[in-house]
Amino acid sequence: MSRASATLLVITADFIARADVSSQASVLNVWKQARAAETPLEESVNSAIRLGPRPARTVWVLCEDAWTQMLALPHGAVGGLSDADLARAFSFESEPLSGISSSNAALGFIRAEKTEDLQAFWITVLDSATRTAIQRSVRASGAKLAGIVHPAGVPVPIASSESGVNWRRVETWKQMTLCVTAEGQKPSRVQILNASSQPRVQASVSSFMLNALAGHAEFLDSSASPRSGELSGGSRLQLSNDADFRKWIEAWARQLTTQSSSCPVIAPEATRTAPATYAFASVALALLAFAGCYMDYRMTSNRIETLREESAALSKPGAQIAKVEKTVRARTEELRELREKRVRAEAESVSRTTSMKIQQQRVFTLLERLALDRPEDVVVLAIASKPEGSVEVRGLSIQAQDADELAARLSHSLKQSQWIVEPLGKKAKQLLDGGGPWEFTLSVRRAGTPAPRKSAPVESARLPEPGRMEAQR
């Protein structure tokens, strides 16, 4: 039997499943079971992993619990923005719709259909704490999380293997209905409808089927109770049916293993550098400094020996005694200076080693206190070292006083480490009631070093007014 190159975990409202696929995206094994009501997502992921033996090295999670929607924005609002700036903007804009706080949002997006005035984006959002829990579960199984996607909208036909044909599909999920169509080899177009008003959804789906290009048609139901029964024609697929599920999961496997960008993917959380890495680097630097000092010591010793030999040669009696005595005095003075230089070098080596140990402990203490003293509504965005030896901490807080509270806590907890904490600036982003969130900057410097110049933090890039961007319905 072929060895699995990837494992796909499927978490829907009604069931959980696991599929191991080969490098050619063919399904090797499938396991399914019902999902208990109100089961937390991270627990469902753990259960899906345990449905079979040890998973493949690469794991994808297809999760219906993630929130997904289309957003359309004017070209002028998004032109020139980086992907990171767009992700931050989308997290703010989707917060009222998804219920996920912008400071805790893990988000993936792709550019979709473009018109003369608007650029559409397909976004998927999940709480970052849930993403961390999923990533931890996957790592505990010996695998690596490749990404998290919503299971709706696989951008290829499911029931047809023909390539280059026009096709369209209507998918019904617990919280939404999704319509997707594509013309030949062109990128697919997606329309997402909320499930709150079924008559409006049915009318929109009927309009979509009438206006879509003629070609292969499909209807996909995620549950065992079909909700697309009023639509006629086309191939009907139910994920509760094992044969249909295999076709559907193979379509997703082909999509995910090709590394294409036809659907939004929530990337795993970046791996943080372990403290042991910093400790190793500090030890390596200390060894290099010691090696340099030792080489200097050896060169100095050789020079002293050479000077002694020259001094002995110049000590011979004769007509040049006066000249020799003068030379001897000069060489003796040079010898004394070299000895002093060696003593200073040895002292400097000890001082550098001690200073590096102290600085290493201070850095560890600063990172530890930032993690322990940070208020709940404060997010640390960046920690930067400044040329003058201070450390600049930048972040966001929901309330203005949260930044002051963080500064007060750090000032108290870092006092024994001889750190001085000073606020440099605070600026309201004017996105929430009360002016929040607030962008702040703190300076953390060693006692005895000059205080940095206070300045307002640089304003983060965000979408221009007016108003919030609204999702297409």
C-alpha positions, 0 to 999 in steps of 0.5 A: 500500500502507498504511504500517505503523504498528507492527512486531511481532517474534516470537522463539520457540524454533523460529523468528523472525518479523517482521510489519508491521501497519497502524493498523487492526491488519491484517497488511501483510507477514510474514517468517519464518525458523528460529531457530538453536539456542542463539542469544542473544535479542538476536542473534535480535532483530537478525536479526528486524529485518533480515528486512524493510526499515526497521521502523515507528516503533513496535516490539513484541517477542513473546519466548518467552525471557521467563519468565511465570507466575501468582502468587496472594497474600492480599488482606491482603498486597497491599492498599495497595501501589503498583505499584512496590512490587508489582513489587519484591516480585514480582521477589524472589518469582519469582527462585527460579522464573525464575532471574533475580536480583531486582536485575536483573529487568525485570518487567511484571504485571497483576491477574488473577482474584480470589477471596474470599481471594486476588488472582491476578497474571499476571507476565512477567520478563526480565533487565534487561541483555537488555531494554537490549540489545533496546532498543538494537537497536531504537533502532539501526534508527530505531524505538522499543521499545513493550514486550516481552510473552510470545507466549502467552495473547493474550486474544482468540479467534484462529480466530473473529471473533465478539464476545461469545461464550464461548471457550477455548484451549489453547496448547503452548509449549516450556517450558509449556502455557497455558490461557485462557478468557473468558465473553462480554465479561468479562476472560479467565482464564489458567492456566499449567502447567509442561512438566516433567510431561507426564502432569500437564499433559495431565490438567490440560488435560483438566480445564480443557476439561471445566470451561470454559464451552461455546463456541468452542474452539481448540488452538494449537501453537507448534512444527511438531510438534503436542503437543495431538494427544490433545485432540479437537474445536475449531479447531487452529492451528499457528504453523508454518502461514503462514495460522494465523500471520497470524491469530495475529499479527493477534490480537496486533496488535489487542491491543497497538495498543488499549493495553489491559492484558489481558496483562503488558507489560515496559516499555522502560527509562526514557531517562536525561537526557543530560549535555549537558542538565545542561550546557545548564541550567548555561549558561542559569543562568549567562546569567541571572545575568549578565543580572541583574548587568548590569541592576543595573549599568545601574541603578546607573550611572543612579543615579550620573548622577542623583546627580551632577546633584543634586550640581551643582545643590546646589553653587550659591552662596548662603545655603544653602551650608551645607545644600548642602555637607551634602547633597553630603557625603551624596550623595557617601557614597551614591555611594561606597556605590553604587560599592562595591555595584557592585564587590561585584555584579561580584565576586559575578557572577564568583564565582557563575559560577566556583562553578557551573562547579565544582559542575557538574564535581563533579556530573559527577565524582560520577555518573561515579565512581558508575558506575565504582566501583559493585561488581557486587552493588550497585544505586543506587536514588536520588541526592538533593540535601539542603538543606545542600548534601550529596548522599545516595546510597541503594542495595541490596547483596547483602553488607554489605561491598559498601556499605562497599567502594563508600564506600571507593572513592568516598572515594578517587576523589572526594578530589581533587574535595574530596568527603567520603564518609560512610556514614549507615546500613545495614540488613539486609532479611533476605531472603537468607542472611546477612541480605541484601540490605542497604539503605544510605545514603551522604552525599557532601558538600563539604569544609568543610560540616557532616556530616549526622546519621547515621540508619538508611535507611527500610525499603522496602515489602515483603510481610509474612511468612510465607514466599515467595509460590509460583507456581500450578502 
